[in-house]
Amino acid sequence: VTRLHGVTEVIMSKLPLENSLHSIFPRTVVLCSIPHLIINSTEFIPSKKLKKDFCADCEKVYRAGNLETTITAFESLKDKWAKDYPKTVKIWENNFEYIRQLYNYPAEIHNVICTTVIALKSLNSYLLKFSTNKTFENTEVVVNTLYRKHHRALSRLWSKNKIPYWERVLTQLSCMDETRNRIVKYESSVK
């Protein structure tokens, strides 16, 4: 992603090159993918039963209604799991600041952020299946081909799976100073 393509701000999952990203896009909000956080942290738990119990405790952290409840649930998770599975808890500790940032947004936006990664994984899988074992001249050809061949199919797929309460989310985003201009631009392009 470059400034040449008109991108002025990016909201995305945590990247290893976070400092570089911030140097180009200073207002970038870096968040953590909850599903990836759970997958990475459960690698150190040996049994399915324990993983299920751990995931139930994780859900109390990321589904909490406010930051105070999240912090309390996180402290409880640490107390329960840190002694036997320190690496698992360390992953959550290292990423907790990114989870904390989710509470800068209203609940509906928070839920959209947490669940968008699943849609993106689905899209990435779809695009990978298309491009595997094919040869393209350059990146631009790949992008144009993917767009032309799959734009309609993806539009149909995503229009079936609308975000619950989207109008409410859109209203909340349009009330936030940092997103208001982008919402106006989006709404004018859709009309």
N, C-alpha and C positions, 0 to 999 in steps of 0.2 A: 504494500500500500504506500503510495507516495503522494505528496502534496500536488504533484502535477495533475493527478486525476481528480482534483477538486475536493479531496478528503481533508477536512480541517480538524476532525475529532474522531476518536475511535473508542468504542466500548467493547471490550473483549475479555476473554479468560486470561488467567495469569500466563505470562510468557517468560522464558529464561532471559530474554533480552529486554527486560522491563526498563532499565535505565536508558537504553538506546531509544526505545519507543517514546519515553517521556521527553527526551531531548528533541525529538521531531514534533511530537504532539503533546505539549505540556499539560493540557487539560484532560488527558486520557484517564479513564477510570479503569483500573486493573482489578478484575474480580477472579475468584477461584471457581472452577467447575465443581459443584458439589458431587455429581456422579463420579468424576475422576478422583476426587479426594477420597471418597468412600472406597473405590476400587483399589487405589494405591495403599490406603491404610489397612485394608483387610487382608492384604497379602501376608502379613505377619501373624495372622490369627489362624491356628491350625485346623479347627473343626468347623463344620457348617453351623452347628448349634451356637457356638460362641460367636461366629460371624453374624448370625441372625440377631443375637442379643446386642452385639456391638452396634449393628446398623440401627436397631431400635433406639439405642441411646444417641446415636448420631442424628436421627430424625428429630429428636427432642431439641437438638441444637439448632438445626437449620430450619425447622418449621415453627420455631418460637415466634410469638406475635410481636415481640419487641426486643430491643437490645439487652435490657436487664435480664429478661427470662433466658435469652440466649447465653449470656455470660454465666448465669446460674447453672443452666443445663451443661455447659461446657466444663465448668468446675466439677460438677458431679461426674461427668464422663472421665475426666482426668483422675479423680479420686478412685473411681471404680476400676479403671483399666491400666493406669500408668505403671503399677508395680509389676504386673505380669507381662504387659505388652508395651514397653517403653517406646519402641520404634513407631508403633501405631499411633500412640498419643502424640509423639514428637511431630509427626506429619500434620496433625491437626493444629498443634501449637504454632508450627511454622507458617501456617496458612490462615490462622484465626483473624489476622488483621484484614484479610480480604473478605472473610465472612462478615466481619463487623461492618464493612462498607455497604453491605446489602441493606442495612437498616437506615441508610441515608435516603432511601426511597420508600414510598408507601407500599403496603402489603401486596397489592395487585402487581405493581411493577417488580417488586422483589420476586414474586412467583414467576413472572414472565422471564426474568433474568435466569432464575434457577432451572427453568424447563427448556429454555431456548437451546441449550447445548444438545439436548436429545434430537431436536429437529436438525441442527447443524451436523451432527454425527450421521443422521440418516441421509442428508444431502451429500456429505463427503463420501459415504459408502456408495451412493448412487453414481456419483461422478467418477469414483475410482473404478467401478465396474465398467463404465463406458470407456475410460481412457487406458485401461490395462491392455497390454499387447498391441498397441497401436502406435504408429510413428507419425509425428507431427513436425512440420518445418520449424516452428518456433512457438513461443508462449501465446502470442496473439492469435495464431491459428487455432490453438487449443481452446482458448476462451471463446472465440467467435463460433467455433463448431459446437461447443457445449451449449452456448446460448441459443443458437439457431435450432439445434435438434431437440433440446430438452426444456426450453422455456415454457411451452404450453403444457407439457406433461407435469412439470414441477408446479406450475400455477394451479392446475387442477388438483394436484395432490395437496397443496397447502391450503387451497380454498375450502377443501372438505374439512380440514382440521383447524378451524378458527380458534383463536385464543379466547378463552372465556372472559367475559366482561371487557372486551377490547375497547368499547366506547369509553368505559370508565378509566381504563389505563391511558387512553389517548387524552382524555380530559386532564388527568393528573400530570401527564407529561407536558401538556400545553400550559399548565400553571407553574411549572418549574422554570426558573430563569435560564438555566443552562440548556434546556431542550426546547424552549418555546419557538425559537426561530426555525429549528429543524422541523418541527411539527407543522408550522405554517407552510414551509417549503414542500413538505410531503403532501399536505392536503391540496395545495395548488397543483401539484403534478398528477395527483390521482383524478382530479376533476376533468 
